[in-house]
Amino acid sequence: MDSLSIHRPTSIFFDLGDTLGAATVGGTPPRLIGFDIFPFVPSLLTGLRDRGLQLGLISNTGDEQKVAVEAVLTPTGLLAPFNPALLVYSGDEGITKASPEIFDLAASRAGMPPEQCLFVGESAAERAVAASAGWVVCPHPHLVDEVLDGQQLRYLRLTIPAYAAATPWRDELIRRAFVPQYLTGPQGMRLYGLTSQRVALELFNLQFGVDLLGDPDLPCTTDLFLLRDDLARTSGFLVSGGESTRVFGDPGVAHLVLSATPEGLVVAVPPTIAEGVDAFHFDSARHGHTLKLTPDLLLWGGAAVPVSGFAAAAPILPAEVITELGKVDPAEIGRTVRKYSGLEPLDGPGGTALKSRHILEGGNARAVAQLAADFDEIGGGRLTVRLHQFLHAGQTLHNVEAELAGGSPELVLVTAHLDSTAASDDDFVPMTSPAPGADDDASGVAAVLAAAERFVALFSSSLPSRTVRFVLFNAEEQGLAGSQAYAQRSKARGEAIAAVWQMDMVGFNAVPPLSWEVHAGFETSPAVEARSRILAKLLSAVAPQVSPELEPVQVLHSAAPGGDPADGRSDHFSFQAQGYSACVVSEDFFVDVPGGQEPDANPNYHRHGDVVIDTEYTAAIARAVTAAAWVTANQIN
């Protein structure tokens, strides 16, 4: 018997959430109420079990114990391939995956030394702890066989030659142990992914353009990010105006940069950096300055679930809708923004104000809980409020979802992001510094809450044609992590999403006129962009009917001069990447719209001075987006 066979892992323990599926929690205190298995998981687990491998789970379940967790998991069929003795839940053991102890316990139950145990999990922080306990680790279930065969894992970037655009190159990748992370460029012919050294060599032979990024096995203990240096991009070629020297000049971090492209720097971030990706914040950054490159097999899934179209004629809003949307109250918008940016107590008179909604500061969890309570109060029993749980940077985080049931399971989403940052401040410390984020994006949060209130009033005794969800995403400032996890779950569930209306910074206006933008560009897929542009056109048609004080909205897309500067740079992108129609609405923010007027950009973007918004302006945009959402929720062709 060769030495590889002797030391090859024979016991495989999986993380649960974000590795095998997506968790939904609800109630007070929040408890697991649902688990959606990723579609590739059942056959993969059954195949491993049938080869005689021991399968187990190691899951951080908070205070929830085995009985409660398995009451949710058992009906899904997920647990069938697992050895019941190897299901390790932190709620029962009193230890979490932050400590090697739980891995020592799991190895003991498997009757195996650590080197013959494999941990498969989405979280780089948890993989690092498992590795410190002597375990073999793997970042994605699709790569398990490669790791079992002793193969090292690699980050890589593939470029498809232009002459090969019509070939079945995706099929060649799908049939191999290759996990896509990010598809970019026209037609998605440049992509980042994870694979093994063996498969990488096969791709050499197949004549893909292959750039290996970083050292072998770097994917085992890091997360990959694209960091966009907007100062360098706008200063132009051969002009040394970028931030890379400042941000990565220290020899202690310079090695984290794996590649530089016109789109940005590709950086592998280890969990040992306490501030996470915020340690590498570029000045002059704009929306989507950071993108987390998340391993996701569903990116291969083609078009999203088909939905029925919208009415072809330009919509004329009913008088009662215009009247109801006129009740979007600037004063209430202002109260919401002050509450969530720390200018007033979060939980009413005598309560405590937030300092920050950054994911590393305690205010983030407080904001999540209060937003869930706000939706409950707005709904008066009409909204079903849930938390979508996901992992990022070693933390369990939550998106907030409130659903208004409709006559059809087809969905319309009205969204914003709930987290904040002040990383452009020179002395910003994510765990302790203030990050009020009034404009970015408490303004969007206030607009979504206002939309929810108006929808509940409009449908007090009836149902919209489509189901409507009001969703507030977490960790947008961390690379769109929350919306990527949510969109992945939507794809895994087979949800039919007709429209995503994202609002990201809709509060700052200092210079007349009241200009604003809608971005629908997605050059990776012309078909997805074409559907997204229908949403932008619809918004253009309805906005004057409810918000005549606004200038005609600036519509940006790939065919516009200079393209769409927000392509891939807000939470709408996470849905476009899964094949859904989506756009983002913002204030007059982007600086490189050819032929446009000078932008009215917020000088306090990503700074502790982001405490002021124009409530009348925010209310006007909220009315316009709510009107467009009403049309997509009710006019089915």
C-alpha positions in Angstrom: 0.0 0.0 0.0 1.4 3.4 -1.0 1.9 6.2 1.6 -0.8 8.3 -0.1 -3.4 5.6 0.6 -2.3 5.3 4.2 -2.8 9.0 4.9 -5.7 9.7 2.5 -8.7 11.0 4.6 -11.4 8.5 5.2 -13.7 10.7 7.3 -15.2 13.8 5.7 -17.0 16.4 7.8 -19.0 19.1 6.1 -20.0 22.6 7.3 -23.7 23.0 6.9 -24.8 26.6 6.0 -23.4 28.0 2.7 -21.5 24.7 2.0 -24.4 22.3 1.6 -27.2 24.8 1.4 -28.7 28.0 2.8 -30.3 28.5 6.2 -33.4 30.5 7.0 -34.2 31.6 10.6 -37.2 33.3 12.1 -39.0 34.1 15.3 -37.8 35.7 18.5 -35.2 34.7 19.5 -34.3 33.6 15.9 -34.4 29.8 15.3 -33.7 27.7 12.3 -36.9 27.3 10.3 -35.7 26.2 6.9 -32.8 24.8 5.0 -32.5 24.8 1.2 -30.1 22.2 -0.2 -27.9 23.2 -3.1 -28.9 21.0 -6.1 -25.5 19.3 -6.6 -25.3 18.2 -3.0 -27.5 15.0 -2.7 -25.8 13.0 -5.5 -22.3 14.1 -4.3 -23.0 13.0 -0.7 -24.5 9.7 -1.8 -21.6 8.9 -4.0 -19.1 9.5 -1.2 -21.0 7.4 1.2 -21.4 4.5 -1.3 -17.6 4.5 -1.6 -17.3 3.6 2.0 -16.3 7.0 3.3 -17.6 8.2 6.7 -19.6 11.4 6.5 -20.3 13.8 9.3 -21.3 17.4 10.0 -19.7 20.1 12.1 -22.1 23.0 12.4 -22.2 26.2 14.5 -25.9 26.1 15.7 -25.8 28.8 18.4 -28.0 27.8 21.3 -30.0 25.3 19.2 -29.4 21.7 20.0 -29.6 18.5 17.9 -33.3 17.9 18.3 -34.3 21.3 17.1 -31.8 21.4 14.2 -32.6 17.9 13.0 -36.4 18.6 13.1 -35.7 21.0 10.2 -33.0 19.0 8.4 -34.5 15.5 8.5 -37.5 16.3 6.2 -35.1 17.6 3.6 -33.4 14.3 3.3 -30.0 15.9 3.7 -29.0 13.8 6.7 -29.6 10.4 5.1 -26.0 9.8 3.9 -24.4 10.9 7.2 -23.3 8.7 10.1 -25.6 9.8 12.9 -22.7 9.5 15.4 -20.7 12.0 13.4 -23.2 14.9 13.6 -21.5 17.5 15.7 -23.5 20.6 16.7 -22.1 23.4 18.7 -25.3 23.9 20.6 -24.9 20.5 22.2 -21.1 20.6 22.7 -20.7 24.1 24.0 -17.8 24.7 21.6 -17.7 26.2 18.1 -15.5 26.0 15.0 -13.6 29.0 16.3 -11.7 26.4 18.5 -9.7 23.4 17.4 -11.5 21.5 20.2 -14.5 20.8 18.1 -12.4 19.3 15.4 -10.5 17.2 18.0 -13.9 16.0 19.2 -15.1 15.1 15.7 -11.9 13.2 14.9 -12.2 11.2 18.2 -15.8 10.2 17.3 -14.7 9.1 13.9 -11.9 7.0 15.5 -9.4 8.6 13.1 -6.2 10.7 13.6 -6.6 14.3 12.4 -4.6 13.8 9.2 -7.2 11.3 8.0 -10.1 13.7 8.6 -11.2 16.2 5.9 -13.2 19.4 6.7 -15.2 20.9 3.8 -16.5 24.4 4.5 -17.1 27.8 2.8 -15.5 29.8 5.6 -11.7 30.4 5.3 -11.6 31.2 9.0 -13.1 27.8 9.9 -10.9 26.0 7.5 -7.9 27.7 9.1 -8.9 26.4 12.5 -9.4 22.9 11.2 -6.0 23.0 9.6 -4.4 24.1 12.9 -6.0 21.0 14.4 -4.1 18.9 11.8 -7.0 18.3 9.5 -7.0 18.3 5.7 -9.3 21.1 4.4 -11.3 21.8 1.3 -13.2 25.0 0.3 -16.0 23.4 -1.8 -17.7 20.0 -2.0 -17.1 19.8 -5.7 -13.3 19.6 -5.1 -13.4 16.8 -2.5 -12.3 14.0 -4.8 -9.3 16.1 -5.9 -8.3 16.6 -2.3 -8.8 12.9 -1.5 -6.4 12.1 -4.4 -3.7 14.3 -2.8 -4.1 17.2 -5.4 -3.2 20.7 -4.4 -5.8 23.4 -5.1 -5.3 26.5 -7.1 -6.9 29.8 -7.8 -6.8 30.6 -11.5 -8.1 33.0 -14.2 -9.2 31.6 -17.5 -9.5 33.5 -20.8 -11.4 32.1 -23.6 -9.9 32.9 -27.0 -12.2 35.1 -29.2 -12.2 32.5 -31.9 -13.5 29.9 -29.5 -16.6 31.8 -28.3 -19.0 29.5 -30.0 -17.4 26.3 -28.8 -18.8 24.3 -25.8 -16.0 25.4 -23.5 -18.4 25.7 -20.5 -19.3 22.0 -20.9 -15.6 21.1 -20.7 -15.3 23.0 -17.4 -18.6 21.7 -16.0 -17.5 18.1 -16.4 -14.3 18.7 -14.5 -13.5 19.6 -10.9 -13.7 23.3 -11.5 -15.7 25.8 -9.4 -16.4 29.2 -11.0 -16.2 32.3 -8.8 -16.7 35.2 -11.1 -17.5 35.5 -14.8 -16.6 38.8 -16.4 -16.0 40.5 -19.7 -18.1 40.4 -22.8 -20.1 37.2 -23.0 -18.4 36.1 -19.7 -15.4 34.8 -21.5 -13.0 35.7 -18.7 -13.5 33.9 -15.5 -12.0 33.2 -12.1 -12.3 29.9 -10.3 -11.0 27.1 -8.1 -9.6 23.8 -9.3 -6.8 21.3 -8.7 -3.3 21.3 -10.0 -4.2 18.2 -12.1 -7.2 19.9 -13.7 -5.2 23.1 -14.3 -2.7 21.1 -16.4 -5.6 19.6 -18.4 -6.8 23.1 -19.1 -3.3 24.0 -20.4 -3.7 21.1 -22.8 -7.1 22.2 -23.9 -5.6 25.6 -24.9 -7.5 27.7 -22.4 -5.6 30.9 -21.5 -4.7 29.9 -17.9 -3.2 32.3 -15.3 -2.4 30.5 -12.0 -2.9 32.9 -9.2 -0.8 32.5 -6.0 0.8 29.4 -4.5 -0.6 25.9 -4.4 -3.2 25.3 -1.7 -3.7 29.1 -1.2 -7.5 28.5 -1.6 -7.5 26.3 1.5 -7.1 29.1 4.0 -7.9 32.4 2.2 -10.8 34.2 0.5 -10.4 35.8 -2.9 -11.4 39.4 -3.6 -11.4 41.9 -6.5 -10.4 45.3 -5.2 -11.2 48.1 -7.6 -8.8 51.1 -7.5 -11.1 53.8 -9.0 -8.5 56.5 -8.6 -6.1 54.5 -10.8 -8.8 53.7 -13.3 -9.9 57.3 -13.8 -6.4 58.8 -13.8 -5.6 56.7 -16.9 -2.8 54.7 -18.5 0.8 55.7 -17.6 -0.4 58.1 -14.9 0.7 57.1 -11.4 -2.5 58.1 -9.7 -3.5 54.9 -8.1 -3.6 53.6 -4.5 -1.8 50.3 -4.8 1.5 51.6 -3.5 -0.1 53.0 -0.4 -2.4 50.1 0.4 0.0 47.2 -0.4 3.4 48.9 0.1 4.0 47.1 3.4 6.0 43.9 2.7 3.8 42.1 5.2 0.8 42.4 2.9 2.3 42.9 -0.5 2.3 39.1 -1.2 -1.5 39.0 -0.9 -1.8 40.6 -4.3 -2.0 37.8 -6.9 -2.7 39.8 -10.0 -3.4 43.3 -11.4 -5.9 43.8 -14.2 -7.7 46.9 -15.6 -10.7 45.9 -13.5 -8.7 45.8 -10.2 -6.4 43.9 -8.0 -7.0 40.2 -7.2 -6.2 39.7 -3.6 -6.2 36.6 -1.3 -7.2 37.7 2.2 -6.4 35.3 5.1 -8.6 35.2 8.2 -5.6 36.3 10.3 -6.2 39.9 9.3 -8.6 41.1 11.9 -10.1 43.9 9.8 -10.7 41.6 6.9 -10.9 43.1 3.5 -11.4 46.6 5.1 -7.7 46.6 5.8 -7.3 47.3 2.0 -9.7 50.2 1.3 -8.8 52.4 -1.6 -9.5 56.2 -1.4 -11.8 57.6 -4.0 -13.6 54.2 -4.1 -17.2 54.1 -5.3 -20.0 51.6 -5.3 -18.8 48.1 -5.6 -15.2 48.9 -4.7 -14.8 45.4 -3.4 -16.2 42.2 -4.8 -15.9 38.9 -3.0 -15.2 36.1 -5.5 -17.4 33.4 -4.0 -17.2 29.8 -5.3 -20.6 29.0 -6.7 -21.5 26.1 -9.0 -24.9 27.7 -9.7 -23.1 30.3 -11.9 -23.1 27.5 -14.5 -26.8 27.2 -14.3 -27.7 29.2 -17.3 -30.8 31.5 -17.4 -32.8 31.9 -14.3 -36.3 30.4 -14.0 -38.5 31.9 -16.8 -41.1 34.5 -15.7 -44.0 36.0 -17.6 -43.4 39.4 -19.1 -44.7 42.8 -18.3 -47.4 44.7 -20.2 -45.9 46.2 -23.4 -47.6 49.6 -23.2 -46.1 52.4 -21.1 -47.9 52.1 -17.8 -50.4 54.7 -16.6 -50.6 54.4 -12.9 -54.2 54.3 -11.3 -55.1 57.4 -9.4 -55.4 55.5 -6.2 -51.8 54.3 -6.5 -50.5 57.8 -7.2 -52.5 59.0 -4.1 -51.1 56.3 -1.9 -47.5 56.7 -3.0 -47.9 60.4 -2.3 -48.0 59.4 1.4 -44.3 58.5 1.3 -43.4 60.9 4.1 -40.0 62.7 4.0 -40.3 63.3 7.8 -40.6 59.5 8.3 -37.7 58.9 5.9 -35.6 61.3 8.1 -36.6 59.5 11.3 -35.6 56.2 9.9 -32.3 57.4 8.7 -31.5 59.1 12.0 -32.3 56.0 13.9 -30.1 53.7 11.8 -27.2 56.2 11.5 -27.0 56.8 15.2 -28.4 60.3 15.5 -31.3 59.0 17.5 -31.7 56.0 19.8 -32.3 52.8 17.8 -34.9 51.4 20.2 -36.9 54.5 21.1 -36.6 57.3 23.7 -34.3 56.2 26.5 -32.6 53.6 24.3 -29.1 53.4 22.9 -28.0 54.9 19.6 -26.0 52.9 17.1 -22.4 53.7 16.5 -22.0 51.7 13.3 -23.7 49.0 11.2 -20.3 47.5 10.1 -20.3 43.7 10.3 -17.5 43.7 12.9 -19.3 46.1 15.2 -22.1 45.1 17.5 -24.5 47.6 16.0 -24.9 45.4 12.9 -26.7 42.6 14.8 -28.8 45.2 16.6 -29.8 46.8 13.3 -30.8 43.4 11.9 -33.1 42.7 14.9 -34.7 46.2 14.8 -35.2 46.0 11.0 -37.0 42.7 11.5 -39.2 44.3 14.2 -39.8 47.4 11.9 -41.1 45.1 9.1 -43.3 43.3 11.6 -44.8 46.5 12.7 -45.3 47.8 9.2 -46.9 44.6 8.1 -49.5 44.3 10.9 -49.6 40.6 10.2 -49.5 40.9 6.4 -45.7 40.5 6.0 -43.8 37.3 6.7 -40.5 38.3 8.2 -37.5 36.0 8.1 -33.7 36.2 8.4 -31.5 34.7 5.8 -28.4 33.4 7.5 -24.9 33.3 5.8 -21.3 33.2 6.7 -18.7 35.8 5.9 -15.2 36.5 7.4 -15.8 33.9 10.1 -19.1 35.5 11.2 -22.7 34.4 11.1 -24.6 37.3 9.5 -28.2 37.8 8.4 -30.1 39.5 5.6 -33.6 40.7 6.5 -36.6 39.6 4.3 -40.2 40.6 4.5 -42.6 38.9 2.1 -46.0 40.1 0.9 -47.8 37.1 -0.6 -49.2 37.5 -4.1 -51.4 35.5 -6.4 -48.3 34.1 -8.2 -45.1 32.6 -6.7 -43.2 34.8 -9.2 -41.3 37.4 -7.2 -40.5 41.1 -7.3 -37.7 42.3 -4.9 -37.3 45.8 -3.5 -33.9 46.0 -1.9 -31.1 47.9 -0.3 -28.1 47.1 1.9 -28.1 47.5 5.7 -24.4 47.5 6.6 -22.1 50.5 6.7 -18.4 51.5 6.7 -16.3 54.5 7.2 -13.1 52.9 5.8 -12.1 56.1 4.0 -11.3 57.7 7.4 -7.6 57.5 8.0 -8.0 56.2 11.6 -11.0 53.8 10.9 -11.1 50.7 13.0 -14.0 48.5 11.9 -14.6 47.0 15.4 -14.9 50.3 17.3 -15.0 53.4 15.0 -18.3 55.2 14.1 -19.7 54.4 10.6 -23.1 56.1 10.5 -23.8 55.5 6.8 -26.8 57.9 6.6 -26.6 58.0 2.8 -24.8 54.7 2.3 -27.2 53.1 2.8 -29.6 54.1 5.5 -31.3 56.2 2.8 -31.9 53.0 0.8 -33.1 51.2 3.9 -35.6 54.0 4.7 -36.8 53.9 1.1 -37.4 50.1 1.2 -39.3 50.4 4.5 -41.4 53.2 3.0 -42.1 51.0 0.0 -43.2 48.1 2.2 -45.6 50.4 4.1 -47.2 51.6 0.9 -47.6 48.1 -0.5 -49.2 46.9 2.7 -51.7 49.8 2.5 -52.4 49.3 -1.2 -53.1 45.6 -0.7 -54.9 45.7 2.6 -57.7 43.6 1.2 -56.3 42.1 -1.9 -53.1 40.4 -3.3 -50.6 41.7 -5.8 -50.3 39.5 -8.9 -46.8 38.6 -8.0 -45.3 38.0 -4.5 -43.2 40.9 -3.3 -40.2 40.7 -1.1 -38.5 43.6 0.7 -35.0 42.6 1.4 -32.1 44.3 3.2 -28.7 42.8 2.4 -25.9 42.6 4.9 -22.1 42.7 4.1 -22.5 44.7 0.8 -19.4 46.7 1.8 -17.6 43.4 2.2 -17.8 42.5 -1.5 -21.6 42.0 -2.0 -21.4 38.9 0.3 -24.9 39.0 1.6 -26.7 39.5 -1.7 -24.5 36.8 -3.4 -25.6 34.3 -0.7 -29.2 35.3 -1.1 -29.2 35.2 -4.9 -27.5 31.8 -4.8 -30.2 30.6 -2.5 -32.9 31.9 -4.9 -31.3 30.1 -7.8 -31.0 26.9 -5.7 -34.7 27.1 -4.9 -35.6 27.7 -8.5 -37.3 30.9 -7.6 -38.8 32.9 -10.5 -37.7 36.5 -9.9 -39.2 38.9 -12.4 -37.5 42.1 -11.1 -35.0 43.3 -8.6 -35.1 47.0 -7.6 -32.0 47.8 -5.6 -31.5 51.3 -4.0 -28.0 52.1 -3.0 -27.4 55.7 -1.9 -30.5 57.7 -2.7 -30.1 60.5 -0.1 -27.5 63.0 -1.1 -28.3 66.1 -3.1 -26.5 69.3 -2.7 -26.6 71.0 -6.2 -29.7 71.4 -8.3 -31.3 69.9 -10.3 -32.6 66.7 -8.7 -30.6 64.3 -10.8 -30.5 60.5 -10.3 -29.4 57.3 -12.0 -30.6 53.8 -12.8 -28.0 51.2 -13.9 -28.9 48.1 -15.9 -25.6 47.2 -17.5 -24.3 43.6 -17.4 -21.9 43.0 -20.3 -21.3 39.4 -19.2 -24.8 38.5 -20.6 -26.5 40.6 -23.2 -29.7 38.6 -22.6 -29.8 39.5 -18.9 -28.9 43.1 -19.6 -31.7 43.3 -22.2 -34.2 42.2 -19.5 -32.7 44.6 -17.0 -33.0 47.5 -19.4 -36.7 46.8 -19.6 -36.8 47.7 -15.8 -34.9 50.9 -16.4 -37.3 51.9 -19.2 -40.3 51.2 -17.0 -38.8 53.3 -14.2 -38.3 56.2 -16.7 -42.0 55.9 -17.6 -43.6 55.9 -14.2 -41.3 58.3 -12.3 -42.8 61.5 -13.6 -46.2 60.4 -12.6 -45.3 60.2 -8.9 -42.2 62.3 -8.6 -42.3 65.1 -11.1 -39.8 67.1 -9.2 -37.0 64.7 -10.2 -35.1 65.2 -13.4 -35.6 62.4 -16.0 -33.6 59.5 -14.7 -30.1 58.9 -16.3 -30.3 55.4 -17.7 -26.9 53.6 -17.9 -26.1 50.3 -19.7 -23.4 48.7 -21.7 -24.4 50.3 -25.0 -24.3 53.8 -23.5 -21.2 55.9 -24.3 -18.5 54.6 -21.9 -20.7 51.7 -20.8 -22.2 51.4 -17.4 -19.9 52.4 -14.6 -22.0 50.5 -12.1 -21.8 47.1 -14.0 -21.0 44.6 -11.3 -20.8 47.1 -8.5 -23.9 46.9 -6.3 -26.2 44.2 -5.0 -28.2 44.0 -8.2 -25.1 42.4 -9.8 -25.5 39.3 -7.6 -28.9 38.6 -9.2 -27.8 39.4 -12.7 -24.9 36.9 -12.2 -27.6 34.2 -11.5 -29.6 35.2 -14.6 -32.2 37.5 -13.1 -33.4 40.9 -14.3 -32.1 43.6 -11.9 -31.0 47.2 -11.8 -29.7 49.7 -9.2 -31.0 53.1 -8.5 -28.7 55.8 -7.0 -28.2 59.4 -6.5 -26.1 61.4 -9.1 -22.9 59.6 -8.0 -20.7 58.3 -10.8 -18.0 60.6 -12.1 -17.3 59.0 -15.5 -20.6 59.2 -17.4 -19.5 60.7 -20.8 -21.5 63.7 -21.8 -23.3 63.9 -18.5 -23.2 66.9 -16.1 -20.7 66.9 -13.3 -21.9 64.5 -10.6 -23.2 65.6 -7.2 -21.1 63.1 -5.3 -21.3 62.8 -1.5 -18.0 64.1 -0.1 -18.6 62.0 3.1 -18.9 58.7 1.2 -17.4 56.0 3.5 -16.6 58.5 6.2 -17.9 59.2 9.7 -19.3 62.5 8.3 -22.0 60.6 6.4 -24.9 61.8 8.6 -27.0 64.1 6.4 -29.5 63.4 3.6 -32.1 65.3 1.7 -35.3 63.7 2.9 -37.5 65.2 0.2 -35.1 63.8 -2.5 -35.0 60.4 -0.9 -38.8 60.3 -0.7 -39.1 61.3 -4.3 -36.8 58.4 -5.4 -38.6 56.0 -3.0 -42.0 57.0 -4.6 -40.6 56.4 -8.1 -39.1 53.0 -7.3 -42.1 51.9 -5.4 -44.3 52.8 -8.4 -42.1 50.8 -10.8 -42.2 47.9 -8.3 -46.0 48.1 -8.2 -46.1 47.8 -12.0 -43.8 44.8 -12.0 -45.9 43.2 -9.2 -49.2 43.7 -11.0 -49.0 44.0 -14.7 -48.3 40.5 -16.2 -48.3 40.1 -19.9 
